[in-house]
Amino acid sequence: MEEYAVIFNQYLINKGLKLTKPRRCILETVFNMHTHFNVEELYDKIRAKTNAISLATVYRTIPLLLDAGLVQHALRSEGRERYEHIFGHPKHIHWLCRNCGALMETDLNTLYPVLERQAQDLKFKPEEIELNIKGLCWKCNPIENETQSDEK
């Protein structure tokens, strides 16, 4: 059993729940996806394998994966909540273009010292850090495009 499955199974046991076949299938599908996803996209991937799992079951399982610390809410785009599996992945910043929807990621480690210093100054103990930045990517930024045109 993969380490993430062991963690999820232990989480479920602690909650008095079981790692059922549908939950196992949802978990495996999530960890086979290496992109951000919404529940409907996840459901479509599952439906390609089996018709035995309902959309409602997927919706009920996502909060369990979130609470177990295996999945995180990544951002909201196109009117839908998007998620990503985080087990074994470093924390990162999401850069979302509000024009074309492009999503880029950069490592959050460079900001940790600054955030820790600010937390100490505030006598605040951070438990979770999520950083999403919305703006315009280089393709959609009119200033960037003007600069490139001037260089030609």
QUIMO-V294325 format. One record per helix or strand. SS is the DSSP state (H for helix, E for strand). FROM is the first residue (numbers start at 1). TO is the last residue. If there is no record, write none. Layout:
{{SS/FROM/TO} {SS/FROM/TO}}
This chain:
{{H/3/14} {H/21/32} {E/37/37} {H/39/49} {H/55/67} {E/71/77} {E/80/85} {E/92/97} {E/103/107} {H/109/122} {E/131/135} {H/142/151}}
